Amino acid sequence: MTQSEQKGRSILTNVLIVMIGQVGCLTLVVILVSVLLGLWLDGVFGTKPVITLALLFAGIPVSVLVMLSVARKTLARLKENVEKESQTS
């Protein structure tokens, strides 16, 4: 394996690690916001776990959409950078 191929794989690995970290953090934020908002709304309306569970289950598809969005943007940026490098070579 040539040095440029190793560098390319290293960059790809780093990008994927960063993307996984972003997705994990955003998923955690979505879940925390839905739980905290649900607990607060349950306290206001006196409907203990109903709203919290509803928001938690609603947060699952939101989290999946955020994951897909971040992944698509990251991969598009990576593809753009690879195309620029191939044109300059």
C-alpha positions in Angstrom: 0.0 0.0 0.0 1.4 3.4 -1.0 1.8 6.3 1.4 -1.0 8.3 -0.4 -3.4 5.3 0.0 -2.6 5.1 3.7 -3.1 8.8 4.1 -6.5 8.5 2.3 -7.6 5.7 4.5 -6.5 7.6 7.6 -8.5 10.6 6.6 -11.5 8.5 5.8 -11.2 6.8 9.2 -11.0 10.1 11.0 -14.0 11.5 9.2 -16.1 8.4 10.0 -15.0 8.6 13.7 -16.0 12.3 13.9 -19.3 11.6 12.1 -20.1 8.8 14.6 -19.3 11.1 17.5 -21.6 13.8 16.1 -24.4 11.4 15.6 -24.0 10.0 19.1 -24.0 13.4 20.7 -27.0 14.6 18.7 -29.0 11.5 19.6 -28.2 12.0 23.2 -29.3 15.7 23.0 -32.6 14.7 21.3 -33.4 12.1 23.9 -32.5 14.3 26.9 -34.6 17.2 25.5 -37.6 15.0 25.0 -37.3 13.4 28.4 -36.8 16.8 30.2 -39.6 18.5 28.3 -41.9 15.5 28.9 -41.2 15.5 32.6 -41.8 19.3 32.8 -45.1 19.0 30.8 -46.2 16.0 32.9 -45.6 18.1 36.0 -47.6 21.1 34.6 -50.6 19.0 33.4 -50.4 16.2 36.0 -50.3 13.5 33.5 -47.3 11.6 34.9 -45.5 9.5 32.4 -47.9 10.0 29.4 -46.4 13.0 27.8 -42.8 11.9 28.7 -43.3 8.6 27.0 -45.0 10.2 24.0 -42.2 12.6 23.5 -39.6 9.9 24.0 -41.2 7.7 21.3 -41.5 10.8 19.1 -37.8 11.5 19.6 -36.8 8.2 18.0 -37.7 9.1 14.4 -36.3 12.6 15.0 -33.1 11.1 16.1 -33.0 8.9 13.0 -33.6 11.8 10.7 -30.8 13.8 12.4 -28.5 10.8 12.0 -29.3 10.6 8.3 -28.9 14.3 7.8 -25.5 14.4 9.5 -24.3 11.4 7.6 -25.4 12.7 4.2 -23.8 16.1 4.8 -20.5 14.5 6.0 -20.3 12.1 3.1 -21.1 14.8 0.6 -18.3 17.0 2.1 -15.9 14.0 2.0 -16.8 13.3 -1.7 -16.3 16.9 -2.6 -12.9 16.9 -1.0 -11.9 13.7 -2.7 -13.0 15.2 -6.1 -10.9 18.3 -5.5 -7.9 16.3 -4.6 -8.2 14.1 -7.7 -8.5 17.2 -9.9 -5.4 18.7 -8.5 -3.3 15.5 -8.8 
